[in-house]
Structure formats: C-alpha cells, structure tokens
C-alpha cells in the first residue's frame, strides 16, 4: 500500500488581489496595439510590416506586465506578489509589515517590495475619511439613539450606506497585515523571501526593442 506524501507547495488560490481598472485598461491597450500593428503588417510596404511586428513583440509584453499581470496571492502560509518583472514569495514569518502610504508595500527581511496590484488612490482615501467624519457627526448628534424615529432611521441608513469607510487599498493592506500577524507562527509559514525575475516578460520585450532599433536604423 502506498501512502500519499504531503507536499510543501503552497496553494495560492485562497485570496487574490488585483486591480480591475488595470485589467480593463490592459485589455483595451492590447486591442489597440493589435489593431495598429496588424494594420501595419497587412497594409504596410517595405520594412513597415516588420516594424509593426517588432513593435508588437516589444509592447505587448510590457502592456501585460503592467496591467494584466500584477496580482497578490495570499493563503495561510505565505503571500506571493506578482509584479511586472518579478515574483516575490514571502512566508508570513518573514513579513515585518504591510502598509499603504502613497503606495502599497510589504517590508520583509530589511527590503521593501511594492504591491503593484493594489494601487493607492488618495482621492478615494479622502472620500472615505469624509464619510467617516460625517458618520462620527451623526453619532455625536444622537449618541443614545434618542430623538425622532424617522431621523434615526435616516441616520442609520446613511451610516450603513457609508460602509466600508476605508479606501480599497487600505482595506486590502489591513487584511494582508492581519493574515501576517495571524499566521506568522505556523510551521508552514516559516522561511525566507524568494525573488524570481520574470524572464518570460523581459526577454521578448528586449528582443522586440532590439529588432525595432535595427529596423529603424537600416531604413
């Protein structure tokens, strides 16, 4: 009888954080690139079709890298940060802090890594702060729930409508920080930070850029 050996490979599908606006922008930019470069390939003459192919080879990986690719995957053991050109695996025990200032970032083992998939919107943060201030004002006006029932109903509905009163990036950072604090002591959450360069993105972009330079120089 054979027994199944446990695997140390973490499952990254538990929680996924990515920018929906970045994803939509990436799809639109890819469609525009395919249209323009395809037109150059089909209708161009001389070196123009080759220039179109070189532009596509250079630009498409960059669009994917900065829009579709960024994501953060988190489970009970670790967090995996997929940025445009790197993948960073951080066991929770190695994470010192997850914070959001002008950008979302994770501190681990003396290094700082940005979370590209969690964009910080100062406008959204200010809006959330204003909503919090309005709710605090409602609570101060009617601290004990006294007064007109209709007014209390409107106040309760207004307070409920403002939930959550945190900017999206701040909420995600709080969740990740909570996961780090909760799971740092787990045996499976021990280990060091691992960083891997994404050559599948870097290589075609560099090749496309070099081809484009050569084609333009030889026109």
C-alpha positions in Angstrom: 0.0 0.0 0.0 1.4 3.4 -1.0 0.7 6.5 1.1 0.5 9.9 -0.4 3.3 12.2 0.8 2.4 15.7 1.9 3.7 18.4 -0.3 5.3 21.7 0.8 4.0 23.6 -2.2 1.5 26.3 -1.0 -1.9 26.8 -2.7 -2.1 30.4 -4.0 -5.8 30.4 -4.9 -7.2 31.3 -1.5 -7.3 35.1 -1.9 -6.4 37.0 -5.0 -6.0 40.8 -5.1 -5.7 42.6 -8.4 -6.7 45.9 -9.9 -9.9 45.7 -12.0 -9.2 49.0 -13.6 -5.7 47.9 -14.6 -7.1 44.7 -16.1 -9.7 46.7 -18.2 -7.0 49.2 -19.3 -4.7 46.3 -20.3 -7.4 44.6 -22.5 -8.1 48.0 -24.2 -4.4 48.7 -24.8 -3.9 45.2 -26.2 -6.8 45.6 -28.6 -5.4 48.9 -29.8 -1.9 47.5 -30.2 -3.2 44.5 -32.2 -5.3 46.8 -34.4 -2.5 49.2 -35.2 0.3 46.7 -35.6 -2.0 44.3 -37.6 -2.9 47.1 -39.9 0.9 47.9 -40.4 1.6 44.2 -41.2 -1.3 43.8 -43.6 -1.2 47.1 -45.4 2.4 48.3 -45.0 5.1 48.1 -47.5 8.9 47.7 -47.3 10.1 47.4 -43.7 6.8 48.6 -42.3 5.3 45.1 -41.7 8.5 44.0 -39.9 8.5 47.2 -37.8 4.9 46.5 -36.9 5.8 43.0 -35.7 8.8 44.4 -33.7 6.6 47.0 -32.0 4.1 44.3 -31.1 6.8 42.0 -29.8 8.1 44.8 -27.6 4.9 46.5 -26.5 2.6 43.5 -25.8 4.7 42.0 -23.0 5.0 45.4 -21.4 1.3 46.0 -21.5 0.7 42.6 -20.0 3.4 43.2 -17.4 2.0 46.5 -16.1 -1.8 45.8 -16.4 -2.9 42.2 -16.6 0.0 40.5 -14.7 0.2 42.3 -11.3 -1.6 40.3 -8.5 -1.2 39.4 -4.9 -2.0 35.8 -3.8 -2.3 35.0 -0.2 -3.1 31.9 1.8 -2.4 30.7 5.4 1.3 30.0 4.7 2.6 32.9 2.6 2.0 35.7 0.3 3.0 35.7 -3.4 3.5 39.1 -5.0 3.4 39.1 -8.8 4.8 42.4 -10.0 5.6 43.4 -13.6 9.1 41.9 -13.8 9.4 39.9 -10.5 7.6 37.3 -8.4 8.2 37.6 -4.7 7.3 34.8 -2.3 7.1 35.9 1.3 6.3 33.4 4.1 4.3 35.1 6.7 7.1 34.7 9.3 9.4 36.8 7.1 6.9 39.7 6.7 7.7 42.6 9.0 4.8 44.8 7.9 2.3 45.5 5.2 1.5 49.2 4.8 -0.1 51.8 2.5 1.3 55.3 2.2 1.5 56.7 -1.3 1.8 53.1 -2.5 1.1 49.7 -1.0 4.2 47.8 0.1 5.4 44.9 2.1 8.5 45.1 4.4 10.4 41.8 4.8 14.0 41.0 5.9 15.2 44.6 5.5 13.8 45.0 2.0 10.7 46.8 0.6 8.5 45.4 -2.1 5.7 47.3 -3.8 2.3 45.8 -4.4 1.6 46.8 -8.0 -1.9 45.2 -8.0 -3.0 47.3 -5.0 -3.0 50.9 -6.3 -3.4 53.6 -3.7 -5.9 56.3 -4.5 -5.5 59.4 -2.4 -8.9 60.7 -3.7 -10.6 57.5 -2.6 -8.9 57.8 0.8 -10.0 61.4 1.3 -13.6 60.4 0.3 -13.6 57.6 2.9 -12.3 60.0 5.5 -15.0 62.4 4.8 -17.6 59.7 5.1 -16.1 58.7 8.4 -16.3 62.3 9.6 -20.0 62.5 8.6 -20.8 59.3 10.4 -19.0 60.5 13.5 -21.0 63.7 13.4 -24.3 61.7 13.2 -23.2 59.6 16.2 -22.4 62.7 18.2 -25.8 64.3 17.4 -27.7 61.2 18.6 -25.4 59.2 20.8 -28.1 57.4 22.8 -30.4 56.7 19.9 -33.0 59.3 21.1 -34.9 61.7 19.1 -37.3 61.4 16.2 -37.5 57.7 14.9 -37.6 58.9 11.3 -34.4 60.9 11.8 -32.8 57.9 13.5 -33.8 55.7 10.6 -32.3 58.1 8.1 -29.1 58.3 10.2 -28.9 54.5 10.4 -29.4 54.2 6.7 -26.8 56.8 6.0 -24.3 55.1 8.3 -24.9 51.7 6.7 -24.6 53.2 3.2 -21.1 54.5 4.0 -19.8 51.1 4.9 -16.9 50.3 4.4 -15.4 53.6 5.3 -11.9 52.6 4.3 -10.2 53.1 0.9 -9.9 49.8 -1.0 -6.1 49.8 -0.8 -6.2 50.4 2.9 -8.7 47.7 3.4 -6.6 45.2 1.5 -3.4 46.2 3.3 -5.3 45.7 6.6 -6.4 42.2 5.5 -2.8 41.2 4.5 -1.4 42.6 7.7 -4.0 40.6 9.7 -3.0 37.4 7.8 0.6 38.0 8.5 0.0 38.5 12.3 -2.4 35.6 12.5 -0.3 33.0 10.6 3.3 34.0 11.3 3.7 31.3 14.0 2.5 28.5 11.7 5.3 25.9 10.9 4.4 26.1 7.2 4.7 29.9 7.3 8.5 29.8 8.1 11.2 30.5 5.6 13.0 33.3 3.7 11.9 35.6 1.0 12.4 34.3 -2.5 12.6 36.6 -5.6 12.4 35.4 -9.2 12.8 37.6 -12.3 10.1 37.1 -14.9 12.3 36.4 -18.0 9.2 35.3 -20.0 8.2 39.0 -19.9 11.7 40.6 -20.1 13.2 38.6 -22.9 10.5 39.2 -25.7 10.3 42.9 -24.8 14.1 43.3 -25.1 14.2 41.3 -28.4 11.4 43.4 -29.8 13.2 46.6 -28.8 16.4 45.5 -30.4 14.7 44.5 -33.6 12.9 47.8 -33.7 16.2 49.7 -33.3 17.8 47.7 -36.1 14.9 48.1 -38.5 14.7 51.8 -37.9 18.4 52.3 -38.3 18.5 50.4 -41.6 15.6 52.1 -43.3 
